[in-house]
């Protein structure tokens, strides 16, 4: 069995734009920029024949692929693709104290302690466990040769680590921006990374939309 996975992060929301924490508990919608990003992605890749679309249970993902769904491609919700839960931080702008706590958590993750989590939230290991169920479901359908998956920033990093069999503690190596594209090819034995954090589909959009500032690790902000 061979399979191609086109994996994208959702388009921009007002929470992204204003620096609020989203996570799995905030079911935000795309803003005008996000909708234009989604349309630009569709126009660039509409020629591809996707057999199936998979999205998380959060509306910003299905809104990002809505033009493909309207075109007639079947779509399915898999809650295992949901963003990591940021617990009681969701819906808030991080304070300086929150920033320091978040930085300490990222440092713990990079050092291999993947059980650390925000109070009331999820750890990377917990997200990986539910994602594995979703991966098994997707990979259990060999008739779906080319699949489009829309998910979230931190969840995307975890998913790529699982699929590419790289250490979860190194997940921040997988950079992302709103509605960026990763392409993975499964050769029947393992996954191979073909495209990473690609936004060439924004080439005709105004700079203020196409040049979204990428995740700034040193700012310690949760933009998901």
PyMOL commands that set and color helices and strands:
alter all, ss='L'
color gray80, all
select helices_A, chain A and resi 14-18+23-25+32-45+59-64+66-71+79-81+87-89+96-110+124-139+153-163+168-173+200-202+207-210+217-219
alter helices_A, ss='H'
color red, helices_A
select strands_A, chain A and resi 3-9+52-55+75-77+146-151+181-186+191-198
alter strands_A, ss='S'
color yellow, strands_A
deselect
rebuild
show_as cartoon
